[in-house]
């Protein structure tokens, strides 16, 4: 099953800088795993997380 999922979302898994996954969280003792069912490339949204340096509006002596 992992191989089929990987092939389905190969592009997203290998090329994303920010990857969102959908699935179920599974916990056994201290081990926590995410059983992934879908992958999404959110790389384009990284620009929204960038803090712009607005020092250009400061006056300098």
HUGIMO-V455310 format. One record per pair of residues at least 12 apart in sequence whose C-alpha atoms are under 8 Angstrom apart, sorted by the first residue. I is the first residue (numbers start at 1). J is the second residue. D is the distance in whole Angstrom. If there is no record, write none. Layout:
i=I j=J d=D
i=I j=J d=D
This chain:
i=5 j=37 d=7
i=9 j=38 d=8
i=9 j=39 d=6
i=12 j=39 d=7
i=12 j=40 d=6
i=12 j=41 d=5
i=13 j=39 d=7
i=13 j=41 d=8
i=16 j=41 d=5
i=16 j=42 d=7
i=16 j=43 d=6
i=17 j=41 d=8
i=17 j=42 d=8
i=17 j=43 d=5
i=18 j=41 d=6
i=18 j=42 d=5
i=18 j=43 d=5
i=18 j=46 d=7
i=19 j=39 d=7
i=19 j=40 d=6
i=19 j=41 d=5
i=19 j=42 d=6
i=19 j=43 d=7
i=20 j=39 d=6
i=20 j=40 d=5
i=20 j=41 d=7
i=20 j=42 d=7
i=21 j=36 d=6
i=21 j=37 d=7
i=21 j=38 d=6
i=21 j=39 d=4
i=21 j=40 d=6
i=22 j=36 d=6
i=22 j=37 d=6
i=22 j=38 d=5
i=22 j=39 d=6
i=23 j=35 d=5
i=23 j=36 d=4
i=23 j=37 d=5
i=23 j=38 d=7
i=24 j=36 d=7
i=24 j=37 d=8
